[in-house]
C-alpha cells in the first residue's frame, strides 16, 4: 500500500476489533449499515483470553445468525457443570461446586430462562467466527493492522487519523459516528476524558499482587473427564495453580499469583514449567508452553460512556478481573445495544437523544459487573483462606497443608472445616458461578423505554443470582416455548433482526392499525405478531407465553430490536398511544405527556400501562 495519505468516508467507524467492536460490527452488518473496523494488531486474538459465553450472549448470537457456528466450535454446557477446588490436579479434591447453570441444582432454572445454553469458547476461537460473518455479510470492512492515532469530532461527524502499522501510511477517515472499543488502554476514552471511578491496579500495591497466565497444551484427561468443568482452582498459593479449560482436556490457561515483591521479576519459562508440573501433581505429563501473559486486577468503571458522536464500549469503559465470566459478555451486549440506535439515527428516524440512552442503559450495568467481579475475586482469594481455612496473614506451605489435611479428620476440627467449606460453597461459589440474575435478568431502569413506577415482586436469593421473568419495560423479553407453523420456537425468535415487534393476542386486531399509524408518523416499522392460544400461525398451546406476558390477551408488549421491552399495555384500549410511545422511545420531543400508573403485581391481574394525559 502506498505511503501517501488518503481519506475515506464511512457512516460508522469502530476503533478496536475485540468482542465489543465485532459485536457492534456484526449487528450493523445485519442492519445494512456500512462501517469500518480498525484493529492495530494484524489478526484476531492470538491467545485464549475470555472464554465463558453466557445465555444472553448466545441469544444475541442467535439473533445475529451465528449461534450454530459458535455451538459447533464451543465446549457444550454439559461439559461445564463443575468447578473443582484442588490441592493439585492429581491430588485430593477439596471442594466442588455447580457452575454455569449446568449442575443439577441450577440446570432447570437456566433452561426455563432461555432457549440457549452457556458454552465455553475462548476469545481466539470466537473472534474468527464473528469476523467471518462480518466479511460474508459484505457491509462492513475489517482493517487489521490499522491503528487509530487521533480523532476530532464536530457537530456533523468525526475525523479520525489512522496509521497503517506495517506500511506506515497515515490517512484520515470521516465518519458520522465513532465507537471506541479499543480496550483497557483506550485512546478514545482518554481523548474524551471520560471520568472513571474505582482504581487501576498496580500489582506492587495490591494484596493479590500480579497474576501470571500461561497458555499450555497438556493432556489432563485422566484428571478431568470424571468431573468436567471449566475451572480447577489450586488452593496452595505457593505451589498450586489454577487451570482454565480451553479445549477438553488438552489445552489450558494455567495461572497463579506473583507476590507484590516479585511483580517486576523476570519469568523463566523452565521455572514456570516446573511450577505448572507441581500444580498438576504428575511429573510425567508433557507440558507445551504456547504463551505467557501478566495482569493486575483492575476495578474501574466509566461514569459516562461518551458524548456527542463518539461513544465507548467494552473494556474501554469497564475493567475488572475475569471472574463470573462477565467481561466479554458485557462487552458484546454493549456493542449490540448501540448498533440498533445508530441504525435509526443514520436512517433519519431517531433523534440524537436516542444515542444518549446507550449511556443511560449500559453504564449502570458496567458498574454493577465490575463490582461483582472484584467482590468475587476477594471472596475466593481472601475469604476462603482467612475465614474458612483460618489463615491470618502470610501462611507457610506447611500450615496450609496441615489445614487442608485436617479436612479429612473425622474429629471436631475436620467437621468444623468441612462445614465452613459448605457455607462457602453455598454463600460464595453458588452465587458467583450461577448468577442467572445478572447474566440474563438485568434490566434497564431508564433509557429508550417507557418506565413504570412502583416495584415488582422481590427476587428470592441474592439479586445477581435470582431471576424472575417479566415484561416490565427495560427487561429482556421473557423466553417461552411457542409454535410457529409446525416448529417449536422461543418468543425470542419472534423479535430482533433490527426491528421493533409488538406482541399481542386474540382480540388485539386494533394494534395492526395502530402500528400503521405509528409508521406513517415516525417512519419506523413495528411488526405486529398475534400469539394465539391454539389457532393461527403463531400459537401458545400450553399457555407458556400467556402465563408470562403480564398483560391481557388483547394487550401488547412492545419489544425493541435488542430484545428488551420498551413498553407494555394492559389491553387494546391503549392502542392509540403507540405513536407517542414510539416517538418517545426514538428520542423525539413528544406533544403529549406519557405517564405510568403504579404497578400492581401480576398475580393480581393488574399490570401497569401507559396513559396519555
C-alpha positions in Angstrom: 0.0 0.0 0.0 1.2 3.5 -0.8 2.7 5.6 2.0 0.8 8.6 0.6 -2.1 10.0 2.7 -5.6 9.4 1.6 -9.1 9.9 3.0 -12.2 7.6 3.4 -15.8 8.3 4.2 -18.0 5.9 6.3 -21.2 6.2 8.3 -19.7 4.4 11.4 -16.1 3.9 12.5 -15.3 1.3 15.1 -11.9 1.5 16.8 -11.0 -2.0 18.1 -11.9 -5.5 16.9 -12.4 -7.2 20.3 -15.7 -8.7 21.4 -17.5 -5.3 21.7 -16.3 -4.0 18.4 -17.0 -7.2 16.5 -20.5 -7.4 18.1 -21.3 -3.8 17.0 -19.9 -4.5 13.5 -21.9 -7.7 13.1 -25.1 -6.1 14.2 -24.5 -3.1 11.9 -23.8 -5.6 9.1 -27.1 -7.4 9.7 -28.9 -4.0 9.7 -27.2 -3.0 6.4 -25.1 -0.1 7.8 -21.7 0.4 6.1 -18.9 0.8 8.5 -15.1 0.3 9.1 -13.4 -1.5 11.9 -9.9 -0.6 12.8 -7.6 -3.0 14.7 -4.0 -2.2 15.4 -3.0 -5.9 15.6 -2.7 -7.9 12.4 -5.3 -10.6 13.2 -7.9 -11.7 15.7 -7.0 -12.5 19.3 -4.0 -14.8 19.3 -4.4 -16.1 22.9 -7.5 -17.6 24.6 -8.4 -14.7 26.9 -12.2 -14.6 27.8 -13.9 -18.0 27.5 -17.3 -18.2 29.2 -20.2 -17.2 26.8 -23.4 -17.0 28.7 -27.0 -17.5 27.7 -27.7 -13.8 27.0 -24.8 -13.6 24.6 -25.8 -16.8 22.9 -29.3 -15.2 22.5 -27.6 -12.2 20.8 -25.6 -14.6 18.6 -28.9 -16.4 17.8 -30.4 -13.1 16.6 -27.2 -12.2 14.6 -27.1 -15.6 12.9 -24.0 -17.2 14.4 -25.4 -19.3 17.2 -24.9 -22.6 15.4 -21.4 -21.7 14.3 -20.4 -20.9 17.9 -22.0 -24.1 19.2 -20.1 -26.1 16.7 -16.8 -24.7 17.9 -17.5 -24.4 21.6 -17.4 -26.9 24.5 -21.0 -27.6 25.3 -22.7 -26.7 28.5 -22.9 -30.3 29.6 -19.1 -30.4 30.0 -19.0 -27.2 32.2 -21.0 -28.4 35.2 -18.4 -28.2 37.9 -15.8 -26.0 39.5 -13.2 -28.0 41.4 -11.0 -26.7 44.3 -7.9 -28.9 44.4 -4.6 -29.4 46.0 -3.2 -30.4 42.6 -4.9 -31.9 39.6 -3.7 -35.3 40.5 -4.1 -34.8 44.2 -7.1 -34.8 46.6 -10.1 -32.6 45.7 -11.1 -30.2 48.5 -14.4 -28.9 47.2 -16.6 -29.0 44.2 -19.5 -26.7 43.2 -22.0 -26.4 40.3 -21.2 -23.8 37.7 -22.7 -22.0 34.7 -26.2 -23.4 35.1 -25.1 -26.9 34.1 -25.2 -28.6 37.5 -28.2 -30.4 39.0 -29.1 -27.6 41.4 -29.4 -24.9 38.7 -30.0 -26.6 35.3 -33.8 -26.4 35.5 -33.9 -22.6 36.1 -31.4 -21.9 33.4 -33.3 -24.0 30.9 -36.6 -22.2 31.8 -34.9 -18.8 31.4 -33.6 -19.1 27.8 -33.7 -21.2 24.6 -29.9 -21.0 24.6 -27.2 -22.6 26.7 -24.0 -21.1 28.1 -20.9 -22.5 26.4 -17.1 -22.4 26.8 -15.3 -20.8 23.8 -12.1 -18.9 24.1 -11.8 -15.5 22.5 -9.3 -16.6 19.9 -11.8 -19.2 18.7 -14.9 -16.9 18.9 -13.4 -13.8 17.1 -12.8 -15.6 13.8 -16.4 -16.8 13.7 -17.6 -13.2 14.2 -15.1 -11.8 11.7 -16.1 -14.4 9.0 -19.8 -13.5 9.5 -18.9 -9.8 9.1 -16.9 -10.4 6.0 -19.6 -12.7 4.5 -22.2 -10.0 5.0 -20.2 -7.6 2.8 -21.4 -4.5 4.6 -18.5 -3.7 7.0 -14.8 -3.6 6.4 -12.3 -5.1 8.9 -9.0 -3.4 8.7 -6.4 -5.3 10.8 -3.0 -3.7 11.2 -4.6 -0.2 11.2 -4.3 1.9 14.4 -6.4 4.9 15.4 -3.9 7.7 16.3 -6.2 10.6 17.0 -9.7 12.0 16.3 -11.7 15.2 16.4 -15.4 15.5 16.5 -17.7 18.3 15.5 -21.4 18.9 15.1 -21.7 16.8 11.9 -19.2 14.0 12.4 -15.8 12.6 13.4 -12.5 12.9 11.6 -10.0 10.2 12.6 -6.3 9.9 11.9 -5.2 6.3 11.2 -1.8 4.7 10.8 -1.2 1.6 8.8 1.1 -0.3 11.1 3.2 -2.1 8.5 3.2 0.3 5.6 3.5 3.4 7.7 0.8 5.3 5.8 -1.3 7.9 7.7 -4.7 8.7 6.4 -8.0 10.1 7.6 -11.5 8.7 7.9 -14.5 10.9 8.1 -17.4 9.2 9.9 -20.9 10.2 11.2 -20.3 8.3 14.4 -17.4 6.5 16.1 -17.4 3.7 18.7 -14.3 3.3 20.8 -13.9 -0.4 21.6 -10.1 -0.2 21.9 -9.7 -2.0 25.2 -8.4 -1.1 28.7 -5.8 1.4 27.3 -8.4 3.1 25.2 -7.2 6.1 23.3 -10.8 7.0 22.7 -11.8 7.1 26.3 -8.6 9.0 27.1 -9.2 11.6 24.4 -12.8 12.0 25.6 -11.5 12.5 29.1 -14.1 10.1 30.4 -14.4 10.1 34.2 -13.7 6.8 36.0 -14.4 5.5 39.5 -12.5 2.7 41.2 -8.8 2.2 40.8 -6.2 0.9 38.4 -4.3 -1.9 40.0 -0.5 -1.9 40.4 0.5 -5.3 41.5 3.1 -4.0 43.8 0.4 -2.2 45.8 -2.1 -5.0 45.7 -2.7 -7.7 48.3 -3.1 -10.1 45.5 0.0 -8.9 43.6 0.0 -9.9 40.0 -1.4 -12.8 38.1 0.6 -14.8 35.6 -1.4 -16.7 32.9 0.4 -19.4 30.8 -1.4 -20.9 27.8 -0.3 -24.6 27.6 -1.0 -27.8 25.9 -1.1 -30.7 28.4 -3.3 -33.9 28.4 -5.1 -33.9 31.7 -8.0 -36.1 30.6 -7.5 -38.6 33.4 -7.9 -35.9 36.0 -10.9 -34.1 34.4 -13.1 -36.4 32.4 -15.0 -37.7 35.5 -15.6 -34.1 36.8 -15.9 -32.0 33.7 -15.7 -28.3 34.2 -14.0 -25.1 33.0 -12.2 -24.2 36.2 -9.9 -26.1 38.6 -8.7 -23.9 41.4 -5.4 -24.8 43.1 -5.6 -23.6 46.7 -2.0 -23.7 47.7 -0.7 -20.1 47.0 2.9 -21.4 46.9 2.8 -24.4 44.7 -0.8 -24.6 43.5 -2.1 -23.4 40.1 -5.5 -22.7 38.6 -6.4 -24.4 35.4 -8.9 -22.9 32.9 -10.1 -25.2 30.3 -9.6 -24.0 26.7 -10.3 -27.3 24.9 -11.2 -30.5 26.8 -8.9 -31.8 28.2 -5.7 -31.0 26.4 -5.5 -27.2 26.1 -5.5 -24.9 29.2 -4.7 -21.5 30.6 -3.0 -22.0 33.9 -2.4 -19.2 36.4 -1.0 -18.3 39.7 -0.1 -15.2 41.7 3.1 -13.4 41.8 3.5 -11.7 45.2 3.8 -7.9 45.2 7.5 -8.0 46.0 8.2 -10.1 42.8 6.0 -8.1 40.4 8.9 -6.8 38.3 10.8 -10.1 38.3 11.6 -11.9 35.1 9.7 -15.1 34.4 11.8 -18.0 33.4 9.9 -20.5 31.1 11.6 -23.5 32.7 10.7 -22.3 36.2 7.1 -21.8 35.0 7.1 -25.3 33.6 8.2 -26.7 36.9 5.6 -24.7 38.7 2.9 -26.0 36.4 4.1 -29.5 36.9 3.8 -29.1 40.6 0.2 -27.7 40.1 -0.6 -30.8 38.0 1.0 -33.1 40.6 2.2 -35.5 37.9 5.7 -35.1 36.6 5.0 -37.4 33.6 2.6 -35.0 31.9 4.2 -33.3 28.9 3.7 -29.5 29.0 4.0 -27.3 26.0 4.0 -23.5 26.8 2.3 -21.5 24.0 2.2 -18.0 25.5 2.8 -16.1 28.8 1.0 -13.0 30.0 0.7 -11.0 33.2 -2.0 -8.8 34.6 -3.1 -7.0 37.7 -6.7 -7.0 38.9 -8.3 -3.6 37.9 -11.5 -2.3 39.4 -12.6 0.6 37.2 -15.8 1.8 35.5 -16.6 4.9 33.5 -19.2 7.3 34.9 -20.3 8.1 31.4 -19.7 6.3 28.2 -19.2 9.1 25.7 -20.6 12.3 24.3 -21.8 13.7 21.0 -20.9 11.4 18.2 -18.2 9.3 19.9 -19.0 6.6 22.4 -17.1 3.8 24.1 -17.9 0.1 24.8 -16.3 -2.9 26.3 -13.1 -2.8 28.3 -12.7 0.8 27.3 -15.3 1.6 30.0 -15.4 -1.3 32.4 -12.3 -3.1 33.6 -12.3 -5.9 36.1 -10.9 -9.3 36.9 -12.1 -12.2 34.8 -14.4 -13.5 37.4 -18.0 -14.7 36.9 -17.5 -14.9 33.2 -19.0 -11.4 32.6 -16.3 -9.5 30.8 -16.7 -10.4 27.1 -20.4 -11.0 27.6 -21.0 -7.4 28.9 -18.8 -6.1 26.1 -20.8 -7.9 23.4 -24.1 -6.6 24.9 -22.6 -3.0 24.8 -22.0 -3.3 21.1 -25.4 -4.9 20.4 -27.1 -2.1 22.3 -25.6 0.8 20.5 -25.8 -0.7 17.0 -29.6 -0.5 16.5 -29.6 3.0 17.8 -27.0 4.1 15.3 -29.0 2.5 12.5 -32.1 4.5 13.4 -30.1 7.7 13.7 -28.4 7.2 10.3 -31.8 6.4 8.7 -33.1 9.8 10.0 -35.8 8.1 12.1 -34.4 8.9 15.6 -33.3 12.0 17.4 -29.8 12.3 18.9 -31.4 11.8 22.3 -31.7 8.1 21.4 -27.9 7.7 21.4 -27.8 9.2 24.9 -29.8 6.3 26.1 -26.9 4.0 25.3 -25.1 5.6 28.3 -28.3 5.6 30.5 -28.8 1.9 29.9 -25.3 0.4 29.8 -23.3 2.4 32.3 -25.1 1.1 35.4 -24.7 -2.5 34.1 -21.0 -2.0 33.6 -20.5 -0.6 37.1 -22.5 -3.5 38.6 -20.5 -6.0 36.7 -17.2 -4.5 37.8 -18.3 -4.6 41.5 -19.5 -8.1 41.2 -16.3 -9.4 39.6 -14.0 -7.8 42.1 -16.1 -8.9 45.0 -15.9 -12.5 43.8 -12.1 -12.2 43.4 -11.8 -11.0 47.0 -14.1 -13.8 48.2 -12.2 -16.5 46.5 -8.7 -15.4 47.3 -9.4 -13.8 50.7 -12.5 -15.2 52.4 -11.6 -18.8 51.7 -8.1 -18.6 53.2 -9.0 -16.2 56.0 -12.5 -17.3 57.1 -12.6 -20.9 56.0 -9.0 -22.2 56.5 -8.4 -19.7 59.3 -5.2 -18.3 57.9 -4.1 -15.0 59.3 -1.5 -13.1 57.3 1.2 -14.9 55.3 0.9 -18.7 55.9 3.7 -21.2 55.3 3.2 -24.1 52.9 3.3 -26.4 55.9 0.5 -24.5 57.7 -1.7 -24.6 54.6 -1.0 -28.3 54.0 -1.9 -29.0 57.6 -5.2 -27.2 57.5 -6.2 -28.9 54.2 -5.2 -32.3 55.6 -7.4 -31.6 58.6 -10.4 -31.7 56.2 -10.1 -35.5 56.3 -10.2 -35.6 60.1 -13.3 -37.2 61.5 -13.0 -35.3 64.7 -14.4 -31.8 65.6 -11.7 -29.9 63.7 -12.4 -31.7 60.5 -16.2 -31.4 60.9 -15.9 -27.7 61.5 -13.7 -27.2 58.5 -16.0 -29.1 56.2 -19.0 -27.1 57.5 -17.1 -23.9 56.7 -16.4 -25.0 53.2 -20.0 -26.0 52.7 -21.1 -22.5 53.8 -18.5 -21.0 51.5 -19.9 -23.1 48.6 -23.5 -22.0 49.3 -22.8 -18.3 50.0 -20.0 -17.6 47.6 -19.4 -20.2 44.9 -23.0 -21.0 44.0 -23.8 -17.3 43.7 -20.6 -16.4 41.8 -20.8 -19.1 39.2 -24.6 -19.4 38.8 -25.5 -15.7 38.6 -28.5 -16.0 36.3 -29.9 -12.7 37.5 -27.0 -10.6 36.2 -26.4 -12.8 33.2 -29.9 -12.7 31.8 -32.1 -10.8 34.2 -30.5 -7.3 34.3 -33.0 -4.6 33.5 -32.7 -1.0 32.2 -34.4 1.4 34.6 -34.3 4.2 32.2 -33.5 4.9 28.5 -35.3 4.1 25.3 -38.4 2.9 27.1 -41.5 4.0 28.9 -40.6 3.4 32.5 -43.2 2.2 35.0 -43.5 3.4 38.6 -43.5 1.0 41.5 -41.6 -2.1 42.3 -42.1 -5.7 41.2 -42.2 -8.7 43.5 -38.8 -9.4 45.2 -36.4 -12.0 43.8 -35.6 -14.9 46.1 -31.9 -15.1 47.0 -29.1 -12.7 46.1 -30.1 -10.1 43.4 -27.5 -11.2 40.9 -28.5 -14.9 41.2 -32.3 -15.0 41.3 -34.2 -14.4 38.1 -37.9 -13.7 37.6 -39.2 -13.5 34.0 -41.0 -10.1 33.4 -42.3 -7.9 30.6 -41.7 -4.8 32.7 -40.1 -2.2 30.4 -36.3 -2.4 30.4 -36.3 -6.1 30.9 -35.3 -8.6 28.2 -38.3 -10.3 26.8 -39.1 -13.5 28.7 -38.4 -16.8 26.9 -41.4 -19.1 26.4 -41.8 -22.0 24.1 -44.5 -21.5 21.5 -45.2 -22.8 18.0 -44.9 -21.2 14.6 -46.3 -23.3 11.8 -45.0 -26.8 12.6 -42.0 -25.6 14.5 -41.4 -25.2 18.2 -39.7 -21.8 18.7 -39.0 -19.3 21.5 -40.7 -16.0 22.0 -37.2 -14.6 21.4 -37.3 -15.9 17.9 -40.2 -13.6 17.1 -38.2 -10.4 17.9 -34.9 -8.8 17.0 -33.4 -8.7 13.5 -33.2 -4.9 13.8 -36.9 -4.3 14.1 -39.5 -3.3 16.7 -42.0 -6.0 17.4 -45.4 -5.7 19.1 -46.6 -9.0 20.6 -50.4 -9.2 21.1 -53.0 -11.9 21.2 -56.6 -12.7 20.4 -58.7 -9.6 20.2 -55.8 -7.3 19.6 -56.5 -6.5 15.9 -56.6 -2.8 16.6 -52.8 -2.9 17.2 -52.3 -3.5 13.4 -53.9 -0.2 12.6 -52.0 1.5 15.5 -48.7 0.2 14.1 -49.6 1.5 10.6 -50.4 5.0 12.1 -47.1 4.9 14.0 -45.2 4.1 10.9 -46.7 7.0 9.0 -45.7 9.3 11.8 -42.2 8.0 12.7 -41.1 6.1 9.5 -40.2 3.1 11.7 -41.9 -0.3 11.1 -43.5 -2.0 14.1 -44.2 -5.7 13.2 -47.4 -6.9 14.9 -47.4 -10.6 15.8 -50.5 -12.0 17.3 -49.8 -15.0 19.5 -52.9 -17.2 19.7 -53.9 -19.7 22.2 -54.5 -22.7 19.9 -55.2 -21.4 16.5 -53.4 -19.2 14.0 -49.9 -19.2 12.6 -48.2 -18.4 15.9 -49.7 -20.5 18.7 -49.3 -20.8 22.5 -51.0 -24.2 23.0 -49.6 -24.8 26.5 -50.1 -21.2 27.6 -46.4 -20.8 28.3 -46.4 -17.2 26.9 -49.8 -16.2 28.3 -48.6 -17.0 31.8 -45.6 -14.7 31.4 -46.9 -11.8 29.2 -48.4 -9.9 32.3 -50.9 -8.2 30.0 -54.4 -9.2 28.9 -54.9 -11.2 25.7 -55.7 -8.1 23.7 -52.9 -6.1 25.3 -49.5 -5.7 23.9 -45.8 -5.9 24.6 -43.5 -3.6 22.5 -40.1 -5.1 22.1 -37.0 -3.2 20.8 -34.5 -4.5 18.2 -32.3 -5.7 21.0 -35.0 -7.9 22.7 -35.6 -5.6 25.6 -39.2 -4.4 26.4 -39.8 -0.8 25.5 -43.5 -0.6 26.7 -46.4 -2.7 27.6 -50.2 -2.0 27.5 -52.6 -4.0 29.6 -55.4 -4.1 27.0 -56.3 -2.8 23.5 -57.7 0.4 24.8 -54.1 1.8 24.9 -53.6 1.2 21.1 -54.0 4.8 20.3 -50.9 5.6 22.4 -48.5 3.6 20.2 -47.4 6.5 18.0 -46.5 8.7 21.0 -44.7 5.8 22.7 -42.6 5.2 19.6 -41.8 8.9 19.3 -40.6 8.9 22.9 -38.6 5.7 22.5 -36.9 7.2 19.4 -35.9 10.3 21.3 -38.2 12.8 19.7 -39.9 15.6 21.7 -43.5 14.4 22.1 -46.5 16.6 22.1 -48.4 14.8 24.8 -47.1 13.6 28.2 -46.8 9.9 28.7 -47.2 8.8 32.3 -47.5 5.4 34.0 -49.7 4.0 36.7 -48.4 2.3 39.8 -47.5 -1.3 39.1 -49.6 -3.8 40.9 -48.2 -7.3 41.0 -49.1 -9.5 38.0 -50.6 -12.1 40.4 -53.4 -9.6 41.0 -54.0 -9.3 37.2 -53.4 -5.6 37.5 -50.4 -4.8 35.2 -49.5 -1.1 34.9 -49.8 0.5 31.5 -49.1 3.9 29.9 -51.7 6.7 29.8 -51.6 9.7 27.5 -52.8 12.7 29.6 
